[in-house]
Amino acid sequence: MRNDYAAAGRYYERILEIDPNQPDAHYNLAICLARIGRRERATEHLREALRLQPGHAAARQSLARLMAEPQRAP
């Protein structure tokens, strides 16, 4: 099975077009974005997931991990 994070990301973007108040969709989109190297956008969606659901432990952990990782050179 192939990990197609870009396709999965488009799926979550569509969900958020329909209802932008879905913290799990923001979280899952952030994971997809992080996997394809779009760290800044991933951070935005993790923060939005936490705004919508402050107790979202997975989003909090992922944001902390993402912020702790050194920025990779292009």
Buried (B, 14 or more C-beta within 10 A) or exposed (E): EEEEBEEBBEEBBEBBEEEEEBBBBBBBBBBBBBBBEBBEBBBBBBBBBBEBBEEBEBBBEBBEEBEEEEEEEE
